[in-house]
Amino acid sequence: MANSSAPKEATAKFEIRFMEGMIGHHAMGVQMTQICIKKDIQDELKSLCNSNQPAAGNQTNARLAERLV
């Protein structure tokens, strides 16, 4: 990403708004995952919840921060 040319201003603004919206979306997913892990649920679902920890949200936050620099 850092080596590519800068997007047009309108595109950059859209991307930032989109990424900002995704932060809340991913935060909710993290909360749901934590609830899922604590519940007495089927092993298959618990395994899925354990594999879906905050990596996606952290990646989105890092990309947004990169854009804002």
Legacy VTK file of the C-alpha trace (Angstrom):
# vtk DataFile Version 3.0
C-alpha trace
ASCII
DATASET POLYDATA
POINTS 69 float
0.000 0.000 0.000
2.720 2.472 0.904
4.311 2.208 -2.547
1.109 2.911 -4.488
0.111 6.408 -5.556
-2.294 8.344 -3.378
-5.991 7.922 -4.226
-8.151 10.846 -5.249
-9.391 12.909 -2.307
-13.007 11.690 -2.607
-11.822 8.081 -2.709
-9.570 8.599 0.304
-12.413 10.170 2.299
-14.718 7.280 1.426
-12.074 4.745 2.445
-11.538 6.472 5.788
-15.296 6.622 6.525
-15.618 2.964 5.579
-12.711 1.922 7.795
-14.015 4.010 10.704
-17.358 2.219 10.391
-15.610 -1.135 10.339
-13.885 -0.455 13.664
-17.221 -0.569 15.500
-18.333 -3.556 13.447
-15.207 -5.508 14.361
-15.413 -4.444 18.018
-18.898 -5.949 18.154
-17.573 -9.150 16.595
-14.863 -9.344 19.253
-17.476 -8.934 22.000
-19.648 -11.637 20.449
-16.638 -13.957 20.207
-15.808 -13.425 23.886
-19.413 -14.216 24.884
-19.372 -17.286 22.642
-16.200 -18.615 24.295
-17.692 -18.220 27.794
-20.935 -20.053 26.961
-21.428 -23.776 27.255
-21.779 -24.417 23.528
-20.941 -27.152 21.045
-17.227 -27.775 20.559
-17.381 -26.927 16.840
-18.820 -23.461 17.511
-16.438 -22.840 20.407
-13.519 -23.747 18.124
-14.790 -21.274 15.512
-15.091 -18.543 18.154
-11.569 -19.244 19.417
-10.185 -18.960 15.895
-12.007 -15.650 15.329
-10.135 -13.522 17.842
-9.419 -9.796 17.276
-6.938 -10.134 14.380
-9.355 -8.750 11.775
-10.246 -5.724 13.870
-6.622 -4.972 14.621
-5.764 -5.155 10.926
-8.558 -2.703 10.063
-7.449 -0.292 12.779
-3.851 -0.468 11.560
-4.898 0.281 7.967
-6.962 3.270 9.110
-4.062 4.609 11.157
-1.775 4.200 8.129
-4.186 6.275 6.018
-4.398 9.031 8.614
-0.611 9.503 8.791
LINES 1 70
69 0 1 2 3 4 5 6 7 8 9 10 11 12 13 14 15 16 17 18 19 20 21 22 23 24 25 26 27 28 29 30 31 32 33 34 35 36 37 38 39 40 41 42 43 44 45 46 47 48 49 50 51 52 53 54 55 56 57 58 59 60 61 62 63 64 65 66 67 68
